[in-house]
Amino acid sequence: MRYRIPRKKRKIHLTTIIKIILFTIFYAFLIFGGFFTGSMIVTALTDCLSTTHPIMIPSIHHQEECETTGRVWLDRKCLDYKYSTLF
């Protein structure tokens, strides 16, 4: 029968446990903050891209000409609602 050398039991120190907990909390906040920031950026971009504002077409001065091109005649101005804020 072979003789086995007894192993020393490894002790986990309290400082090691505290470090593991702190790093876990830190990385959880880091991941949560990244997702939160990303969702805020995506929300802001989709809101910006989906809104349209009227643009006055200065070359059209008559209501008939404006309405035949699919635009809106309002207060003696020809307005076009097709353009986004990024134009």
TORTI-689277 format. One record per atom (N, C-alpha, C): x negated, y, z. Coordinates in steps of 0.02 Angstrom, whole numbers, plus 32768, in hexadecimal, padded with zeros to 4 digits. Layout:
BEGIN
XYZ
...
END
This chain:
BEGIN
7FD77FC68000
800080008000
7FD4803E8000
7FE9806D7FD5
7FC180AA7FCE
7FD180DC8004
7F9E80FE8017
7FA781318049
7FB681738027
7FEC8194803A
7FFE81D5801D
7FE7820D804A
7FCD823F8028
7FB7827A804D
7FF482A4805B
800082B48098
803B82DD80A7
80348323808A
806A833A806A
8069837D804D
807B83B08082
805F83EB8078
8072842180A4
80B4843E808C
80E0844B80B8
8120846980A5
811484B38097
813084C7805F
8128850E804D
815D85368072
8148856D808D
8176859980AF
818485D58083
81C285E78080
81D48624805B
81D8865B808F
81AE868C8086
81AC86C380B6
81E786F280AC
81F7871680E0
822F874580DE
8223877C80AB
81E5879280A4
81D687C78073
81E287AF802C
81D68770801E
81E387547FDC
822D87547FCD
825587417FFD
829E873F7FF5
82B887867FE9
829F87B6800F
82B487FB8007
82A188167FC2
826688057FAA
8251881B7F68
827E87FC7F31
828F87BD7F38
82BA879D7F06
82FE87BE7F05
831A87CC7F3F
835B87ED7F43
835888337F25
832588597F36
831E889D7F1B
8315889E7ED0
82EC88727EB5
82E3886E7E6D
832488597E4A
8349882B7E68
838988177E4B
83BA88517E49
83BE88777E7F
83EB88B17E80
83D488E57E4E
839388F17E4A
837889227E1B
838989107DD3
837E88D17DC0
838C88BC7D7C
83D788BA7D6D
840088AC7DA0
844888AE7D96
845E88F57D87
844489267DAC
8454896C7D9E
843989827D5A
8400896A7D48
83E3897B7D07
840E89607CCE
842489237CD3
844F89067C9F
849389297C9E
84B189347CD8
84F289557CDB
84ED899C7CBF
84B889C07CD0
84AE8A047CB6
84A58A057C6B
848289D37C50
847989CF7C08
84BA89C37BE3
84E389957BFE
852489897BDF
855189C67BE4
855089E77C1D
85798A227C27
85648A5A7BF7
85238A667BF1
850A8A9A7BC4
851B8A887B7B
85128A4A7B69
85228A357B24
856B8A3D7B14
85968A2B7B44
85DE8A327B37
85F28A7C7B32
85D28AA77B58
85E18AEF7B54
85CB8B0B7B10
85928AF57AF7
857A8B0D7AB6
85A88AF47A7E
85BC8AB57A81
85E88A9A7A4E
862C8ABE7A4F
86468ACB7A8A
86868AEF7A90
86818B357A74
864B8B587A84
86428B9C7A6B
863C8B9D7A1F
86188B6E7A03
860F8B6C79BA
864F8B5B7996
86768B2B79B1
86B48B1A798F
86E78B537994
86E78B7779CB
87148BB179D0
86FF8BE7799F
86BF8BF17998
86A58C24796A
86B48C127922
86AD8BD37911
86B88BBE78CC
87018BB978B9
872D8BAE78EA
87738BA478D9
879A8BE678D6
87808C1C78F2
87A58C5B78F0
87978C7F78AF
87CB8C9E7894
87C38CC77858
87DB8D0D7866
87BE8D3D7844
87D08D83784B
87DE8D9F7806
880D8DCF7803
881D8DEB77C2
87E48E1877A9
87DA8E157767
87A88E3F7747
87CB8E697712
87BE8EA97713
87DD8ED576E2
87B88ED076A0
87DD8EC8766A
87C08EC57627
87C48F0C760A
878C8F2F7605
878E8F7575EF
879C8F7F75A5
87928F4C757D
879A8F557534
87E38F4F751D
88108F397548
88578F307535
887F8F687557
88A28F90752C
88C78FC97546
89138FC3753C
892B8F8F751C
89728F87750E
898D8F48752F
89CA8F4C7548
89E98F14756C
89F38ED77540
8A098EE17503
8A158EA874D6
89D58E8174C8
89A08EA674BB
895F8E8674AC
89468E6074EA
89528E7C7524
893B8E5C7562
89628E1B756E
89A38E1D7568
89CC8DE37577
89C68DAC7543
89B68DBC7505
89AD8D8874D2
896D8D6174DC
893D8D7E74FF
88FE8D5B750D
89028D32754E
893D8D32756F
89468D0A75AB
89318D2E75EB
892B8D6F75E9
89188D957623
89558DB87640
894B8DDC7678
89838DFC769B
897C8E487694
89B48E697684
89B58EB2767D
89D28ECE76BF
89AB8EF776E2
89C08F127723
89A38F58772C
89D08F897738
89BC8FCF7743
89918FEA770A
89A78FDC76CD
89858FF47690
893E8FD87689
89338F9F76A6
88F28F7E76A1
88FD8F36768E
88CE8F1B7667
88D18ED57653
88A48EAE7683
88C28E7F76A8
889D8E5876DA
88978E1076C5
885D8DF376D2
88508DAD76C3
883E8D8A7705
88618D527714
88578D2E7752
882E8CEE774A
880B8CE67714
87E78CA87706
87A28CA47727
87878CDB773D
87428CDD7753
873C8CD1779E
87068CAF77B1
86F98CA277F7
86CC8CD97812
86BE8CD67852
86948D097873
864B8D02785E
86378CCA7843
85F28CC1782E
85E28CDC77E9
86148CF777C7
860A8D107783
85DF8D4E7783
END
